[in-house]
Amino acid sequence: MIWFITVIFGFGLGLLFFGTLWLAVRHFVRFPKRRILIAASGLARVLLLTVALYMMSRQGYAKLLAGLAGLWMARVILICRLDGIHHGS
């Protein structure tokens, strides 16, 4: 059961990480201070991901791999769902 929770946690982490990346890229053109958006978004996402992966690794590398599998699944699902969606020209 703990493995399932770790995969779900990784999946949620992936949705948050890649979802905010998608939002940042989507709004990149309209944001007047692009550098601030990219730097702040990237730093926050990487910091969150690093802390979460570190916490998973403290539970053992098998659970870290389960969390990474969930992260990867979220990435694949978001790519499939957002493929072909074009906003603007």
NUBAMAR-264408 format. One record per atom (N, C-alpha, C): residue number from 1; x, y, z; residue in one letter; atom name. Coordinates in nm, 4 decimals. Example, Ala and Ser with C-alpha at 12.3 -4.5 7.8 and 13.67 -1.06 7.14 Angstrom:
BEGIN
[1; [1.3190; -0.5690; 0.7800]; "a"; "N"]
[1; [1.2300; -0.4500; 0.7800]; "a"; "CA"]
[1; [1.3200; -0.3300; 0.7800]; "a"; "C"]
[2; [1.2850; -0.2250; 0.7080]; "s"; "N"]
[2; [1.3670; -0.1060; 0.7140]; "s"; "CA"]
[2; [1.2900; 0.0030; 0.7870]; "s"; "C"]
END
This chain:
BEGIN
[1; [0.0820; -0.1199; 0.0000]; "m"; "N"]
[1; [0.0000; 0.0000; 0.0000]; "m"; "CA"]
[1; [0.0862; 0.1260; 0.0000]; "m"; "C"]
[2; [0.1964; 0.1232; 0.0700]; "i"; "N"]
[2; [0.2869; 0.2386; 0.0744]; "i"; "CA"]
[2; [0.3414; 0.2679; -0.0655]; "i"; "C"]
[3; [0.3659; 0.1637; -0.1449]; "w"; "N"]
[3; [0.4176; 0.1838; -0.2807]; "w"; "CA"]
[3; [0.3159; 0.2615; -0.3637]; "w"; "C"]
[4; [0.1888; 0.2243; -0.3484]; "f"; "N"]
[4; [0.0826; 0.2908; -0.4235]; "f"; "CA"]
[4; [0.0754; 0.4387; -0.3853]; "f"; "C"]
[5; [0.0867; 0.4675; -0.2585]; "i"; "N"]
[5; [0.0835; 0.6064; -0.2114]; "i"; "CA"]
[5; [0.2029; 0.6837; -0.2665]; "i"; "C"]
[6; [0.3189; 0.6197; -0.2718]; "t"; "N"]
[6; [0.4387; 0.6852; -0.3251]; "t"; "CA"]
[6; [0.4232; 0.7148; -0.4738]; "t"; "C"]
[7; [0.3642; 0.6218; -0.5473]; "v"; "N"]
[7; [0.3405; 0.6448; -0.6906]; "v"; "CA"]
[7; [0.2411; 0.7597; -0.7091]; "v"; "C"]
[8; [0.1353; 0.7606; -0.6292]; "i"; "N"]
[8; [0.0363; 0.8684; -0.6367]; "i"; "CA"]
[8; [0.1008; 1.0032; -0.6014]; "i"; "C"]
[9; [0.1867; 1.0039; -0.4993]; "f"; "N"]
[9; [0.2576; 1.1262; -0.4618]; "f"; "CA"]
[9; [0.3462; 1.1740; -0.5775]; "f"; "C"]
[10; [0.4181; 1.0823; -0.6398]; "g"; "N"]
[10; [0.5012; 1.1170; -0.7549]; "g"; "CA"]
[10; [0.4195; 1.1674; -0.8714]; "g"; "C"]
[11; [0.3017; 1.1064; -0.8912]; "f"; "N"]
[11; [0.2121; 1.1494; -0.9974]; "f"; "CA"]
[11; [0.1637; 1.2927; -0.9723]; "f"; "C"]
[12; [0.1233; 1.3207; -0.8505]; "g"; "N"]
[12; [0.0804; 1.4560; -0.8153]; "g"; "CA"]
[12; [0.1927; 1.5565; -0.8299]; "g"; "C"]
[13; [0.3113; 1.5156; -0.7903]; "l"; "N"]
[13; [0.4290; 1.6010; -0.8050]; "l"; "CA"]
[13; [0.4557; 1.6297; -0.9526]; "l"; "C"]
[14; [0.4407; 1.5279; -1.0357]; "g"; "N"]
[14; [0.4601; 1.5448; -1.1794]; "g"; "CA"]
[14; [0.3569; 1.6374; -1.2403]; "g"; "C"]
[15; [0.2303; 1.6222; -1.1977]; "l"; "N"]
[15; [0.1261; 1.7125; -1.2474]; "l"; "CA"]
[15; [0.1570; 1.8563; -1.2094]; "l"; "C"]
[16; [0.2014; 1.8766; -1.0866]; "l"; "N"]
[16; [0.2351; 2.0109; -1.0412]; "l"; "CA"]
[16; [0.3563; 2.0652; -1.1164]; "l"; "C"]
[17; [0.4603; 1.9848; -1.1288]; "f"; "N"]
[17; [0.5840; 2.0287; -1.1929]; "f"; "CA"]
[17; [0.5616; 2.0613; -1.3406]; "f"; "C"]
[18; [0.5081; 1.9648; -1.4143]; "f"; "N"]
[18; [0.4920; 1.9844; -1.5583]; "f"; "CA"]
[18; [0.3731; 2.0741; -1.5917]; "f"; "C"]
[19; [0.2724; 2.0762; -1.5053]; "g"; "N"]
[19; [0.1590; 2.1661; -1.5263]; "g"; "CA"]
[19; [0.1997; 2.3114; -1.5130]; "g"; "C"]
[20; [0.2788; 2.3421; -1.4112]; "t"; "N"]
[20; [0.3238; 2.4807; -1.3956]; "t"; "CA"]
[20; [0.4243; 2.5181; -1.5042]; "t"; "C"]
[21; [0.5017; 2.4222; -1.5522]; "l"; "N"]
[21; [0.5908; 2.4487; -1.6650]; "l"; "CA"]
[21; [0.5088; 2.4856; -1.7881]; "l"; "C"]
[22; [0.4028; 2.4103; -1.8138]; "w"; "N"]
[22; [0.3163; 2.4371; -1.9284]; "w"; "CA"]
[22; [0.2516; 2.5746; -1.9167]; "w"; "C"]
[23; [0.2040; 2.6077; -1.7970]; "l"; "N"]
[23; [0.1423; 2.7387; -1.7766]; "l"; "CA"]
[23; [0.2431; 2.8515; -1.7971]; "l"; "C"]
[24; [0.3640; 2.8332; -1.7472]; "a"; "N"]
[24; [0.4665; 2.9369; -1.7629]; "a"; "CA"]
[24; [0.5013; 2.9581; -1.9092]; "a"; "C"]
[25; [0.5155; 2.8505; -1.9833]; "v"; "N"]
[25; [0.5492; 2.8625; -2.1255]; "v"; "CA"]
[25; [0.4322; 2.9237; -2.2024]; "v"; "C"]
[26; [0.3122; 2.8846; -2.1664]; "r"; "N"]
[26; [0.1928; 2.9363; -2.2344]; "r"; "CA"]
[26; [0.1770; 3.0868; -2.2144]; "r"; "C"]
[27; [0.2110; 3.1356; -2.0975]; "h"; "N"]
[27; [0.1954; 3.2782; -2.0681]; "h"; "CA"]
[27; [0.3242; 3.3569; -2.0923]; "h"; "C"]
[28; [0.4264; 3.2929; -2.1410]; "f"; "N"]
[28; [0.5559; 3.3565; -2.1632]; "f"; "CA"]
[28; [0.5441; 3.4762; -2.2567]; "f"; "C"]
[29; [0.4693; 3.4630; -2.3620]; "v"; "N"]
[29; [0.4612; 3.5680; -2.4637]; "v"; "CA"]
[29; [0.3920; 3.6927; -2.4102]; "v"; "C"]
[30; [0.2906; 3.6735; -2.3259]; "r"; "N"]
[30; [0.2110; 3.7872; -2.2792]; "r"; "CA"]
[30; [0.2674; 3.8549; -2.1547]; "r"; "C"]
[31; [0.3619; 3.7931; -2.0891]; "f"; "N"]
[31; [0.4136; 3.8474; -1.9644]; "f"; "CA"]
[31; [0.5202; 3.9517; -1.9946]; "f"; "C"]
[32; [0.5072; 4.0742; -1.9412]; "p"; "N"]
[32; [0.6037; 4.1793; -1.9761]; "p"; "CA"]
[32; [0.7453; 4.1528; -1.9232]; "p"; "C"]
[33; [0.7563; 4.0896; -1.8093]; "k"; "N"]
[33; [0.8893; 4.0624; -1.7536]; "k"; "CA"]
[33; [0.9160; 3.9129; -1.7625]; "k"; "C"]
[34; [0.9489; 3.8684; -1.8832]; "r"; "N"]
[34; [0.9654; 3.7258; -1.9109]; "r"; "CA"]
[34; [1.0750; 3.6603; -1.8276]; "r"; "C"]
[35; [1.1823; 3.7300; -1.8084]; "r"; "N"]
[35; [1.2950; 3.6717; -1.7341]; "r"; "CA"]
[35; [1.2573; 3.6403; -1.5901]; "r"; "C"]
[36; [1.1797; 3.7272; -1.5307]; "i"; "N"]
[36; [1.1358; 3.7045; -1.3924]; "i"; "CA"]
[36; [1.0452; 3.5812; -1.3871]; "i"; "C"]
[37; [0.9544; 3.5690; -1.4830]; "l"; "N"]
[37; [0.8646; 3.4540; -1.4873]; "l"; "CA"]
[37; [0.9421; 3.3241; -1.5023]; "l"; "C"]
[38; [1.0350; 3.3207; -1.5941]; "i"; "N"]
[38; [1.1127; 3.1991; -1.6177]; "i"; "CA"]
[38; [1.1979; 3.1656; -1.4962]; "i"; "C"]
[39; [1.2665; 3.2631; -1.4407]; "a"; "N"]
[39; [1.3535; 3.2387; -1.3258]; "a"; "CA"]
[39; [1.2748; 3.1950; -1.2024]; "a"; "C"]
[40; [1.1687; 3.2657; -1.1711]; "a"; "N"]
[40; [1.0900; 3.2335; -1.0516]; "a"; "CA"]
[40; [1.0201; 3.0987; -1.0655]; "a"; "C"]
[41; [0.9604; 3.0756; -1.1806]; "s"; "N"]
[41; [0.8907; 2.9493; -1.2038]; "s"; "CA"]
[41; [0.9887; 2.8322; -1.2016]; "s"; "C"]
[42; [1.0984; 2.8473; -1.2703]; "g"; "N"]
[42; [1.1983; 2.7397; -1.2748]; "g"; "CA"]
[42; [1.2577; 2.7108; -1.1386]; "g"; "C"]
[43; [1.2912; 2.8148; -1.0652]; "l"; "N"]
[43; [1.3492; 2.7964; -0.9326]; "l"; "CA"]
[43; [1.2510; 2.7288; -0.8376]; "l"; "C"]
[44; [1.1259; 2.7744; -0.8393]; "a"; "N"]
[44; [1.0249; 2.7152; -0.7506]; "a"; "CA"]
[44; [0.9999; 2.5691; -0.7862]; "a"; "C"]
[45; [0.9900; 2.5386; -0.9153]; "r"; "N"]
[45; [0.9643; 2.4006; -0.9565]; "r"; "CA"]
[45; [1.0806; 2.3088; -0.9218]; "r"; "C"]
[46; [1.2020; 2.3527; -0.9486]; "v"; "N"]
[46; [1.3188; 2.2700; -0.9201]; "v"; "CA"]
[46; [1.3366; 2.2521; -0.7695]; "v"; "C"]
[47; [1.3130; 2.3563; -0.6934]; "l"; "N"]
[47; [1.3238; 2.3469; -0.5479]; "l"; "CA"]
[47; [1.2220; 2.2480; -0.4915]; "l"; "C"]
[48; [1.0980; 2.2586; -0.5365]; "l"; "N"]
[48; [0.9941; 2.1659; -0.4926]; "l"; "CA"]
[48; [1.0285; 2.0222; -0.5305]; "l"; "C"]
[49; [1.0716; 2.0015; -0.6530]; "l"; "N"]
[49; [1.1056; 1.8678; -0.6995]; "l"; "CA"]
[49; [1.2246; 1.8106; -0.6217]; "l"; "C"]
[50; [1.3242; 1.8921; -0.5970]; "t"; "N"]
[50; [1.4424; 1.8463; -0.5231]; "t"; "CA"]
[50; [1.4061; 1.8053; -0.3813]; "t"; "C"]
[51; [1.3293; 1.8866; -0.3128]; "v"; "N"]
[51; [1.2896; 1.8550; -0.1749]; "v"; "CA"]
[51; [1.2047; 1.7282; -0.1715]; "v"; "C"]
[52; [1.1095; 1.7171; -0.2631]; "a"; "N"]
[52; [1.0221; 1.5993; -0.2656]; "a"; "CA"]
[52; [1.1001; 1.4727; -0.2976]; "a"; "C"]
[53; [1.1905; 1.4772; -0.3943]; "l"; "N"]
[53; [1.2697; 1.3593; -0.4278]; "l"; "CA"]
[53; [1.3651; 1.3227; -0.3149]; "l"; "C"]
[54; [1.4187; 1.4211; -0.2469]; "y"; "N"]
[54; [1.5048; 1.3939; -0.1322]; "y"; "CA"]
[54; [1.4261; 1.3240; -0.0213]; "y"; "C"]
[55; [1.3040; 1.3724; 0.0032]; "m"; "N"]
[55; [1.2207; 1.3101; 0.1064]; "m"; "CA"]
[55; [1.1872; 1.1658; 0.0689]; "m"; "C"]
[56; [1.1610; 1.1412; -0.0582]; "m"; "N"]
[56; [1.1331; 1.0038; -0.1023]; "m"; "CA"]
[56; [1.2561; 0.9162; -0.0903]; "m"; "C"]
[57; [1.3730; 0.9708; -0.1213]; "s"; "N"]
[57; [1.4952; 0.8909; -0.1149]; "s"; "CA"]
[57; [1.5302; 0.8535; 0.0290]; "s"; "C"]
[58; [1.4871; 0.9330; 0.1259]; "r"; "N"]
[58; [1.5128; 0.9008; 0.2667]; "r"; "CA"]
[58; [1.4318; 0.7789; 0.3106]; "r"; "C"]
[59; [1.3263; 0.7458; 0.2347]; "q"; "N"]
[59; [1.2448; 0.6286; 0.2646]; "q"; "CA"]
[59; [1.2999; 0.5030; 0.1978]; "q"; "C"]
[60; [1.4008; 0.5186; 0.1172]; "g"; "N"]
[60; [1.4617; 0.4057; 0.0460]; "g"; "CA"]
[60; [1.4568; 0.4294; -0.1042]; "g"; "C"]
[61; [1.5534; 0.3710; -0.1706]; "y"; "N"]
[61; [1.5634; 0.3955; -0.3137]; "y"; "CA"]
[61; [1.4528; 0.3263; -0.3930]; "y"; "C"]
[62; [1.3964; 0.2218; -0.3390]; "a"; "N"]
[62; [1.2843; 0.1563; -0.4070]; "a"; "CA"]
[62; [1.1630; 0.2494; -0.4097]; "a"; "C"]
[63; [1.1386; 0.3196; -0.3015]; "k"; "N"]
[63; [1.0271; 0.4149; -0.2977]; "k"; "CA"]
[63; [1.0571; 0.5368; -0.3833]; "k"; "C"]
[64; [1.1824; 0.5741; -0.3908]; "l"; "N"]
[64; [1.2205; 0.6835; -0.4799]; "l"; "CA"]
[64; [1.1895; 0.6453; -0.6244]; "l"; "C"]
[65; [1.2212; 0.5232; -0.6618]; "l"; "N"]
[65; [1.1907; 0.4775; -0.7973]; "l"; "CA"]
[65; [1.0398; 0.4726; -0.8215]; "l"; "C"]
[66; [0.9629; 0.4342; -0.7205]; "a"; "N"]
[66; [0.8167; 0.4335; -0.7340]; "a"; "CA"]
[66; [0.7653; 0.5762; -0.7537]; "a"; "C"]
[67; [0.8195; 0.6709; -0.6797]; "g"; "N"]
[67; [0.7815; 0.8108; -0.6959]; "g"; "CA"]
[67; [0.8206; 0.8652; -0.8318]; "g"; "C"]
[68; [0.9378; 0.8269; -0.8790]; "l"; "N"]
[68; [0.9813; 0.8697; -1.0121]; "l"; "CA"]
[68; [0.8935; 0.8088; -1.1211]; "l"; "C"]
[69; [0.8454; 0.6876; -1.0988]; "a"; "N"]
[69; [0.7533; 0.6252; -1.1949]; "a"; "CA"]
[69; [0.6243; 0.7059; -1.2020]; "a"; "C"]
[70; [0.5728; 0.7497; -1.0875]; "g"; "N"]
[70; [0.4537; 0.8341; -1.0869]; "g"; "CA"]
[70; [0.4781; 0.9667; -1.1554]; "g"; "C"]
[71; [0.5942; 1.0255; -1.1327]; "l"; "N"]
[71; [0.6323; 1.1513; -1.1978]; "l"; "CA"]
[71; [0.6355; 1.1332; -1.3494]; "l"; "C"]
[72; [0.6939; 1.0232; -1.3937]; "w"; "N"]
[72; [0.7034; 0.9937; -1.5359]; "w"; "CA"]
[72; [0.5654; 0.9713; -1.5969]; "w"; "C"]
[73; [0.4778; 0.9015; -1.5244]; "m"; "N"]
[73; [0.3416; 0.8790; -1.5735]; "m"; "CA"]
[73; [0.2672; 1.0113; -1.5926]; "m"; "C"]
[74; [0.2835; 1.1033; -1.4985]; "a"; "N"]
[74; [0.2188; 1.2339; -1.5105]; "a"; "CA"]
[74; [0.2707; 1.3074; -1.6334]; "a"; "C"]
[75; [0.3987; 1.2979; -1.6578]; "r"; "N"]
[75; [0.4593; 1.3625; -1.7743]; "r"; "CA"]
[75; [0.4004; 1.3063; -1.9032]; "r"; "C"]
[76; [0.3922; 1.1752; -1.9116]; "v"; "N"]
[76; [0.3391; 1.1111; -2.0323]; "v"; "CA"]
[76; [0.1925; 1.1490; -2.0531]; "v"; "C"]
[77; [0.1138; 1.1463; -1.9474]; "i"; "N"]
[77; [-0.0281; 1.1797; -1.9592]; "i"; "CA"]
[77; [-0.0474; 1.3251; -2.0003]; "i"; "C"]
[78; [0.0302; 1.4157; -1.9407]; "l"; "N"]
[78; [0.0174; 1.5572; -1.9789]; "l"; "CA"]
[78; [0.0589; 1.5799; -2.1232]; "l"; "C"]
[79; [0.1632; 1.5125; -2.1682]; "i"; "N"]
[79; [0.2050; 1.5274; -2.3084]; "i"; "CA"]
[79; [0.0954; 1.4778; -2.4009]; "i"; "C"]
[80; [0.0355; 1.3651; -2.3682]; "c"; "N"]
[80; [-0.0729; 1.3111; -2.4520]; "c"; "CA"]
[80; [-0.1957; 1.4014; -2.4496]; "c"; "C"]
[81; [-0.2300; 1.4548; -2.3341]; "r"; "N"]
[81; [-0.3498; 1.5386; -2.3218]; "r"; "CA"]
[81; [-0.3300; 1.6754; -2.3866]; "r"; "C"]
[82; [-0.2115; 1.7313; -2.3763]; "l"; "N"]
[82; [-0.1881; 1.8668; -2.4264]; "l"; "CA"]
[82; [-0.1337; 1.8686; -2.5680]; "l"; "C"]
[83; [-0.1082; 1.7533; -2.6247]; "d"; "N"]
[83; [-0.0549; 1.7466; -2.7605]; "d"; "CA"]
[83; [-0.1592; 1.8000; -2.8588]; "d"; "C"]
[84; [-0.1168; 1.8920; -2.9386]; "g"; "N"]
[84; [-0.2064; 1.9460; -3.0394]; "g"; "CA"]
[84; [-0.2877; 2.0652; -2.9924]; "g"; "C"]
[85; [-0.2764; 2.1019; -2.8654]; "i"; "N"]
[85; [-0.3477; 2.2192; -2.8163]; "i"; "CA"]
[85; [-0.2607; 2.3410; -2.8425]; "i"; "C"]
[86; [-0.3104; 2.4294; -2.9247]; "h"; "N"]
[86; [-0.2335; 2.5494; -2.9598]; "h"; "CA"]
[86; [-0.3115; 2.6718; -2.9145]; "h"; "C"]
[87; [-0.2464; 2.7566; -2.8396]; "h"; "N"]
[87; [-0.3077; 2.8791; -2.7897]; "h"; "CA"]
[87; [-0.2394; 2.9958; -2.8585]; "h"; "C"]
[88; [-0.3138; 3.0693; -2.9338]; "g"; "N"]
[88; [-0.2558; 3.1812; -3.0052]; "g"; "CA"]
[88; [-0.1951; 3.1339; -3.1364]; "g"; "C"]
[89; [-0.1215; 3.2238; -3.2005]; "s"; "N"]
[89; [-0.0607; 3.1842; -3.3277]; "s"; "CA"]
[89; [0.0883; 3.1982; -3.3237]; "s"; "C"]
END
